[in-house]
C-alpha cells in the first residue's frame, strides 16, 4: 500500500510588526542619546560607593588632571559659547566666528586668556595643545584668579540654578585640590559634586 503524502503548508510570518518595532527603537535612541565630546585630558577618577548622580543640564564641570592642570566646560554648546564669549569680552580678547565655533564644540577649555584666540585657531588640535596648559589659579595684584573668573562668568550667565561638578584624577596632588576648593570657597561656592567611579563595598 502506497504512503499517503501530506501536503506541506507554507509557513508565512508577517515581519511588519518587527520592522515597526526596530524603527521605533532606532528613533528612540537617536532622539535620546547624547554624543560624548573628547575631553582635553584623560582623567581616571577615584572610586567611591556613593550613588548620587550629577545633574545632566546646567552644569559647570571643573576638570583637574593628575598634574594639577585645570579645565572648565559647560554641558551644552550654547552655554559653552556664552561662557567663552563672556570671558573674551572681560579680558578684551577678540574672537572670530570660526574661533567661537571651535569654542562651542569644545568639551572644555584650559588655557591662559592671552592664549585663548591662538588656541581656538587650532580647531581639531585644540585638546592636544591645551593638554599641557591649564587655567591659572594664581591671583594677580589681589584680583581674582583666571580660574575664579571662569567660575564667576559661568555663574553670572546661568544663575543660581547652575551646579558645579569637580572631576579630578585619582593621582591629582592634594595641594592642588585644596587650592582649587579654597578659591571656590573664597567665592562662596561651597556646594559642588565630586565625580567618582562607582565601586562596590567588596572592593575596599
C-alpha atoms as one frame of an Amber mdcrd trajectory, in Angstrom:
protein
   0.000   0.000   0.000   1.430   3.362  -1.004   2.245   6.067   1.537  -0.106
   8.982   1.833   1.738  12.175   1.140   0.833  15.011   3.449   0.836  18.286
   1.691   3.170  20.674   3.446   1.715  24.097   4.096   3.967  27.077   3.515
   4.798  28.996   6.692   4.466  32.731   6.265   5.471  35.163   9.002   4.448
  38.780   8.809   7.602  40.810   9.540   5.840  44.178   9.508   5.376  44.434
  13.318   9.040  43.559  13.888  10.239  46.188  11.437   7.951  48.742  13.091
   9.463  47.958  16.485  13.011  48.241  15.103  12.274  51.642  13.566  10.735
  52.861  16.828  13.762  51.685  18.833  16.177  53.298  16.385  14.244  56.571
  16.507  14.161  56.471  20.316  17.935  56.039  20.628  18.626  58.719  18.024
  16.463  61.264  19.842  17.571  60.496  23.397  21.283  59.805  23.008  23.925
  62.439  23.603  27.333  62.452  21.978  30.288  62.458  24.357  32.939  65.000
  23.438  36.623  64.268  23.821  37.910  65.989  26.939  41.173  67.903  26.935
  42.863  65.314  29.145  42.136  61.775  30.257  41.110  61.630  33.893  40.897
  58.419  35.931  38.539  59.291  38.759  38.917  57.727  42.235  36.476  55.028
  43.310  33.530  55.714  45.602  30.454  53.858  46.857  28.323  56.986  46.531
  25.436  56.672  44.076  24.456  60.358  43.962  24.054  61.300  40.309  25.402
  64.528  38.858  22.721  66.618  37.076  22.850  66.411  33.289  21.923  70.008
  32.480  23.174  73.442  33.537  26.415  72.072  34.993  29.883  73.612  35.012
  32.413  70.763  35.035  35.827  71.511  36.517  38.355  69.020  35.190  41.671
  68.515  37.000  44.310  66.148  35.631  46.980  64.240  37.564  49.490  67.083
  37.056  47.140  69.652  38.588  46.092  71.380  35.350  42.561  72.762  35.439
  39.968  72.938  32.641  36.345  74.077  32.639  33.411  73.192  30.416  29.637
  73.595  30.203  27.150  70.840  29.424  25.965  72.112  26.029  27.407  74.128
  23.114  25.195  77.192  23.640  26.239  77.638  27.266  29.850  76.899  26.403
  29.815  79.574  23.714  28.299  82.126  26.097  30.944  81.324  28.715  33.870
  81.701  26.316  32.444  84.888  24.771  31.887  86.399  28.216  35.464  85.684
  29.255  36.797  87.022  25.963  34.859  90.273  26.447  36.080  90.602  30.033
  39.737  90.187  29.045  39.489  92.156  25.791  40.152  89.152  23.558  38.701
  89.393  20.034  37.311  86.104  18.695  36.207  85.346  15.134  33.149  83.305
  14.156  35.394  80.343  13.400  37.055  80.556  16.805  33.662  80.741  18.518
  32.512  77.691  16.574  35.524  75.795  17.911  34.763  77.030  21.433  31.143
  75.862  21.274  32.186  72.395  20.118  34.890  72.002  22.784  34.230  69.803
  25.798  36.402  72.047  27.968  38.810  74.976  27.855  42.093  75.109  29.752
  44.438  77.859  28.611  45.522  81.292  29.816  43.341  84.071  28.462  46.142
  85.614  26.395  46.462  82.268  24.566  42.733  81.717  24.056  42.445  83.064
  20.497  45.502  81.219  19.197  44.360  78.001  20.898  40.918  78.180  19.280
  42.590  78.576  15.874  43.874  75.013  16.220  40.340  73.557  15.889  40.748
  69.731  15.975  44.171  70.037  17.654  42.835  72.200  20.493  42.819  69.359
  23.036  46.346  68.311  22.104  47.566  71.884  22.660  45.763  72.683  25.886
  46.559  69.319  27.476  49.872  70.840  28.605  48.445  74.233  29.648  45.581
  74.616  32.122  43.800  77.631  33.625  45.944  79.628  36.112  44.757  79.577
  39.720  47.113  82.310  40.938  45.650  85.735  41.581  47.411  88.840  40.254
  47.530  92.159  42.158  44.949  90.938  44.646  42.361  90.288  41.930  40.508
  87.070  41.303  42.430  84.343  39.509  41.507  83.375  35.952  40.001  80.159
  37.333  37.736  82.170  39.627  36.796  84.445  36.714  35.692  81.406  34.659
  33.530  80.147  37.517  32.060  83.600  38.184  31.275  84.127  34.488  29.528
  80.763  34.326  27.525  81.659  37.430  26.584  85.085  36.061  25.472  83.538
  32.747  23.487  80.626  34.172  22.173  81.841  37.510  21.925  80.224  40.927
  20.464  77.009  39.482  23.782  76.106  37.846  25.618  73.244  39.547  29.359
  72.734  39.920  30.952  69.338  39.353  34.620  68.581  40.041  36.200  65.740
  38.093  39.716  65.153  39.368  42.177  62.383  38.610  42.897  59.869  41.357
  46.561  60.926  41.155  45.962  64.675  41.411  48.122  66.187  44.203  46.126
  67.017  47.324  47.522  70.563  47.461  46.040  71.263  44.009  42.574  70.089
  45.070  42.857  72.054  48.321  43.832  75.243  46.472  41.000  74.840  43.970
  38.447  74.280  46.729  39.839  77.248  48.686  39.351  79.504  45.658  35.779
  78.253  45.285  35.186  78.875  48.970  36.515  82.439  48.634  33.749  82.964
  46.057  31.120  81.466  48.388  30.849  78.467  46.065  30.556  75.853  48.782
  28.313  73.297  47.092  29.599  71.061  44.314  29.545  67.473  43.141  32.639
  65.265  43.114  32.629  62.917  40.118  33.948  59.469  41.017  33.900  55.941
  39.629  31.365  53.689  41.340  32.790  50.709  43.187  31.235  48.062  45.400
  31.885  47.692  49.135  33.701  44.421  48.446  36.480  46.346  46.679  37.538
  48.108  49.892
